[in-house]
């Protein structure tokens, strides 16, 4: 009987993911015949057919699906074991994989990375900006160590620690803000021209729901898929936007104007996978995140 090796698991999962031996072989940088032979060897070792090769695409059999699920888990646990072995408790080196939803790159990522570099310059950081559902899926798959996103229902297996309460307001140039009442009645937005995040942002959905609830339809002159773009537009034009107040903290030319009634607040959370190994780097980042949130005076969780 042939010996089962880790490459057999990786080969099977690659074929299952791509649906063809050809594309899987290209990704693995091996020949298609070699890949096919290795998968057949795995099937002979287990004594069961793992792949259905009869259709236009190659699919996992029922037995293959069960085996692939355990294979993914085994490879994920082995990767975690490798990180644990190489984890350095004195933080002279280490690596952290962080995911966060897009608006946090505008006001939280910069201060966090600066603090991390100041405290622990030996730690390298990989940042992934993506949607909350993808962050949670990546945490469960072992592809991320931590995530920063919002409170609410989470996928089973994802644990959340509250960080602070995020408040959103109308954001304008400082000179324009002096001309507006504080707070600004929501219906006064009818007279404003807005630059808003595009519809693929969760924050835009939050804003649209608020406007619809109060039957207010301001003129949206510009849509952008970047908070940084919006801050530049608002700084240089009479337009206003709606963003987290904290975005203005590092922008002296921008001023938040509270709305009446206020936009609903959101709870910001630090996410991790339940039961996952927490490296020294992840533990250090968790501590400094809580420290930074307090130091910058963000509102405590409600």
Secondary structure as a PSIPRED ss2 file (coil, helix, strand):
# PSIPRED VFORMAT (PSIPRED V4.0)

   1 X C   1.000  0.000  0.000
   2 X C   1.000  0.000  0.000
   3 X C   1.000  0.000  0.000
   4 X C   1.000  0.000  0.000
   5 X C   1.000  0.000  0.000
   6 X H   0.000  1.000  0.000
   7 X H   0.000  1.000  0.000
   8 X H   0.000  1.000  0.000
   9 X H   0.000  1.000  0.000
  10 X H   0.000  1.000  0.000
  11 X H   0.000  1.000  0.000
  12 X H   0.000  1.000  0.000
  13 X H   0.000  1.000  0.000
  14 X H   0.000  1.000  0.000
  15 X H   0.000  1.000  0.000
  16 X H   0.000  1.000  0.000
  17 X H   0.000  1.000  0.000
  18 X H   0.000  1.000  0.000
  19 X C   1.000  0.000  0.000
  20 X C   1.000  0.000  0.000
  21 X H   0.000  1.000  0.000
  22 X H   0.000  1.000  0.000
  23 X H   0.000  1.000  0.000
  24 X H   0.000  1.000  0.000
  25 X H   0.000  1.000  0.000
  26 X H   0.000  1.000  0.000
  27 X H   0.000  1.000  0.000
  28 X H   0.000  1.000  0.000
  29 X C   1.000  0.000  0.000
  30 X C   1.000  0.000  0.000
  31 X C   1.000  0.000  0.000
  32 X H   0.000  1.000  0.000
  33 X H   0.000  1.000  0.000
  34 X H   0.000  1.000  0.000
  35 X H   0.000  1.000  0.000
  36 X H   0.000  1.000  0.000
  37 X H   0.000  1.000  0.000
  38 X H   0.000  1.000  0.000
  39 X H   0.000  1.000  0.000
  40 X H   0.000  1.000  0.000
  41 X H   0.000  1.000  0.000
  42 X H   0.000  1.000  0.000
  43 X H   0.000  1.000  0.000
  44 X H   0.000  1.000  0.000
  45 X H   0.000  1.000  0.000
  46 X H   0.000  1.000  0.000
  47 X C   1.000  0.000  0.000
  48 X C   1.000  0.000  0.000
  49 X C   1.000  0.000  0.000
  50 X C   1.000  0.000  0.000
  51 X E   0.000  0.000  1.000
  52 X E   0.000  0.000  1.000
  53 X C   1.000  0.000  0.000
  54 X C   1.000  0.000  0.000
  55 X C   1.000  0.000  0.000
  56 X C   1.000  0.000  0.000
  57 X C   1.000  0.000  0.000
  58 X C   1.000  0.000  0.000
  59 X E   0.000  0.000  1.000
  60 X E   0.000  0.000  1.000
  61 X C   1.000  0.000  0.000
  62 X H   0.000  1.000  0.000
  63 X H   0.000  1.000  0.000
  64 X H   0.000  1.000  0.000
  65 X H   0.000  1.000  0.000
  66 X H   0.000  1.000  0.000
  67 X H   0.000  1.000  0.000
  68 X H   0.000  1.000  0.000
  69 X H   0.000  1.000  0.000
  70 X H   0.000  1.000  0.000
  71 X H   0.000  1.000  0.000
  72 X H   0.000  1.000  0.000
  73 X H   0.000  1.000  0.000
  74 X H   0.000  1.000  0.000
  75 X H   0.000  1.000  0.000
  76 X H   0.000  1.000  0.000
  77 X H   0.000  1.000  0.000
  78 X H   0.000  1.000  0.000
  79 X H   0.000  1.000  0.000
  80 X H   0.000  1.000  0.000
  81 X H   0.000  1.000  0.000
  82 X H   0.000  1.000  0.000
  83 X H   0.000  1.000  0.000
  84 X H   0.000  1.000  0.000
  85 X H   0.000  1.000  0.000
  86 X H   0.000  1.000  0.000
  87 X C   1.000  0.000  0.000
  88 X C   1.000  0.000  0.000
  89 X C   1.000  0.000  0.000
  90 X C   1.000  0.000  0.000
  91 X C   1.000  0.000  0.000
  92 X C   1.000  0.000  0.000
  93 X C   1.000  0.000  0.000
  94 X E   0.000  0.000  1.000
  95 X E   0.000  0.000  1.000
  96 X E   0.000  0.000  1.000
  97 X E   0.000  0.000  1.000
  98 X E   0.000  0.000  1.000
  99 X E   0.000  0.000  1.000
 100 X E   0.000  0.000  1.000
 101 X C   1.000  0.000  0.000
 102 X C   1.000  0.000  0.000
 103 X C   1.000  0.000  0.000
 104 X H   0.000  1.000  0.000
 105 X H   0.000  1.000  0.000
 106 X H   0.000  1.000  0.000
 107 X H   0.000  1.000  0.000
 108 X C   1.000  0.000  0.000
 109 X H   0.000  1.000  0.000
 110 X H   0.000  1.000  0.000
 111 X H   0.000  1.000  0.000
 112 X H   0.000  1.000  0.000
 113 X H   0.000  1.000  0.000
 114 X H   0.000  1.000  0.000
 115 X H   0.000  1.000  0.000
 116 X H   0.000  1.000  0.000
 117 X H   0.000  1.000  0.000
 118 X H   0.000  1.000  0.000
 119 X H   0.000  1.000  0.000
 120 X C   1.000  0.000  0.000
 121 X C   1.000  0.000  0.000
 122 X C   1.000  0.000  0.000
 123 X E   0.000  0.000  1.000
 124 X E   0.000  0.000  1.000
 125 X E   0.000  0.000  1.000
 126 X E   0.000  0.000  1.000
 127 X E   0.000  0.000  1.000
 128 X E   0.000  0.000  1.000
 129 X E   0.000  0.000  1.000
 130 X C   1.000  0.000  0.000
 131 X C   1.000  0.000  0.000
 132 X H   0.000  1.000  0.000
 133 X H   0.000  1.000  0.000
 134 X H   0.000  1.000  0.000
 135 X H   0.000  1.000  0.000
 136 X H   0.000  1.000  0.000
 137 X H   0.000  1.000  0.000
 138 X H   0.000  1.000  0.000
 139 X H   0.000  1.000  0.000
 140 X H   0.000  1.000  0.000
 141 X H   0.000  1.000  0.000
 142 X C   1.000  0.000  0.000
 143 X C   1.000  0.000  0.000
 144 X C   1.000  0.000  0.000
 145 X C   1.000  0.000  0.000
 146 X E   0.000  0.000  1.000
 147 X E   0.000  0.000  1.000
 148 X E   0.000  0.000  1.000
 149 X E   0.000  0.000  1.000
 150 X E   0.000  0.000  1.000
 151 X C   1.000  0.000  0.000
 152 X C   1.000  0.000  0.000
 153 X C   1.000  0.000  0.000
 154 X C   1.000  0.000  0.000
 155 X C   1.000  0.000  0.000
 156 X C   1.000  0.000  0.000
 157 X C   1.000  0.000  0.000
 158 X E   0.000  0.000  1.000
 159 X E   0.000  0.000  1.000
 160 X E   0.000  0.000  1.000
 161 X E   0.000  0.000  1.000
 162 X E   0.000  0.000  1.000
 163 X E   0.000  0.000  1.000
 164 X E   0.000  0.000  1.000
 165 X E   0.000  0.000  1.000
 166 X E   0.000  0.000  1.000
 167 X C   1.000  0.000  0.000
 168 X E   0.000  0.000  1.000
 169 X E   0.000  0.000  1.000
 170 X E   0.000  0.000  1.000
 171 X E   0.000  0.000  1.000
 172 X E   0.000  0.000  1.000
 173 X E   0.000  0.000  1.000
 174 X H   0.000  1.000  0.000
 175 X H   0.000  1.000  0.000
 176 X H   0.000  1.000  0.000
 177 X H   0.000  1.000  0.000
 178 X C   1.000  0.000  0.000
 179 X C   1.000  0.000  0.000
 180 X C   1.000  0.000  0.000
 181 X C   1.000  0.000  0.000
 182 X C   1.000  0.000  0.000
 183 X C   1.000  0.000  0.000
 184 X E   0.000  0.000  1.000
 185 X E   0.000  0.000  1.000
 186 X H   0.000  1.000  0.000
 187 X H   0.000  1.000  0.000
 188 X H   0.000  1.000  0.000
 189 X H   0.000  1.000  0.000
 190 X H   0.000  1.000  0.000
 191 X H   0.000  1.000  0.000
 192 X C   1.000  0.000  0.000
 193 X E   0.000  0.000  1.000
 194 X E   0.000  0.000  1.000
 195 X E   0.000  0.000  1.000
 196 X E   0.000  0.000  1.000
 197 X E   0.000  0.000  1.000
 198 X C   1.000  0.000  0.000
 199 X C   1.000  0.000  0.000
 200 X C   1.000  0.000  0.000
 201 X C   1.000  0.000  0.000
 202 X H   0.000  1.000  0.000
 203 X H   0.000  1.000  0.000
 204 X H   0.000  1.000  0.000
 205 X H   0.000  1.000  0.000
 206 X H   0.000  1.000  0.000
 207 X H   0.000  1.000  0.000
 208 X H   0.000  1.000  0.000
 209 X H   0.000  1.000  0.000
 210 X H   0.000  1.000  0.000
 211 X H   0.000  1.000  0.000
 212 X H   0.000  1.000  0.000
 213 X H   0.000  1.000  0.000
 214 X C   1.000  0.000  0.000
 215 X C   1.000  0.000  0.000
 216 X C   1.000  0.000  0.000
 217 X C   1.000  0.000  0.000
 218 X C   1.000  0.000  0.000
 219 X E   0.000  0.000  1.000
 220 X E   0.000  0.000  1.000
 221 X E   0.000  0.000  1.000
 222 X E   0.000  0.000  1.000
 223 X E   0.000  0.000  1.000
 224 X E   0.000  0.000  1.000
 225 X C   1.000  0.000  0.000
 226 X C   1.000  0.000  0.000
 227 X H   0.000  1.000  0.000
 228 X H   0.000  1.000  0.000
 229 X H   0.000  1.000  0.000
 230 X H   0.000  1.000  0.000
 231 X H   0.000  1.000  0.000
 232 X H   0.000  1.000  0.000
 233 X H   0.000  1.000  0.000
 234 X H   0.000  1.000  0.000
 235 X H   0.000  1.000  0.000
 236 X H   0.000  1.000  0.000
 237 X C   1.000  0.000  0.000
 238 X C   1.000  0.000  0.000
 239 X C   1.000  0.000  0.000
 240 X E   0.000  0.000  1.000
 241 X E   0.000  0.000  1.000
 242 X E   0.000  0.000  1.000
 243 X E   0.000  0.000  1.000
 244 X E   0.000  0.000  1.000
 245 X H   0.000  1.000  0.000
 246 X H   0.000  1.000  0.000
 247 X H   0.000  1.000  0.000
 248 X H   0.000  1.000  0.000
 249 X H   0.000  1.000  0.000
 250 X H   0.000  1.000  0.000
 251 X C   1.000  0.000  0.000
 252 X C   1.000  0.000  0.000
 253 X C   1.000  0.000  0.000
 254 X E   0.000  0.000  1.000
 255 X E   0.000  0.000  1.000
 256 X E   0.000  0.000  1.000
 257 X E   0.000  0.000  1.000
 258 X C   1.000  0.000  0.000
 259 X E   0.000  0.000  1.000
 260 X E   0.000  0.000  1.000
 261 X C   1.000  0.000  0.000
 262 X C   1.000  0.000  0.000
 263 X C   1.000  0.000  0.000
 264 X C   1.000  0.000  0.000
 265 X C   1.000  0.000  0.000
 266 X E   0.000  0.000  1.000
 267 X E   0.000  0.000  1.000
 268 X E   0.000  0.000  1.000
 269 X E   0.000  0.000  1.000
 270 X E   0.000  0.000  1.000
 271 X E   0.000  0.000  1.000
 272 X E   0.000  0.000  1.000
 273 X E   0.000  0.000  1.000
 274 X C   1.000  0.000  0.000
 275 X C   1.000  0.000  0.000
 276 X C   1.000  0.000  0.000
 277 X C   1.000  0.000  0.000
 278 X C   1.000  0.000  0.000
 279 X C   1.000  0.000  0.000
 280 X H   0.000  1.000  0.000
 281 X H   0.000  1.000  0.000
 282 X H   0.000  1.000  0.000
 283 X H   0.000  1.000  0.000
 284 X H   0.000  1.000  0.000
 285 X H   0.000  1.000  0.000
 286 X H   0.000  1.000  0.000
 287 X H   0.000  1.000  0.000
 288 X H   0.000  1.000  0.000
 289 X H   0.000  1.000  0.000
 290 X H   0.000  1.000  0.000
 291 X H   0.000  1.000  0.000
 292 X H   0.000  1.000  0.000
 293 X H   0.000  1.000  0.000
 294 X H   0.000  1.000  0.000
 295 X H   0.000  1.000  0.000
 296 X C   1.000  0.000  0.000
 297 X C   1.000  0.000  0.000
 298 X C   1.000  0.000  0.000
 299 X E   0.000  0.000  1.000
 300 X C   1.000  0.000  0.000
 301 X C   1.000  0.000  0.000
 302 X C   1.000  0.000  0.000
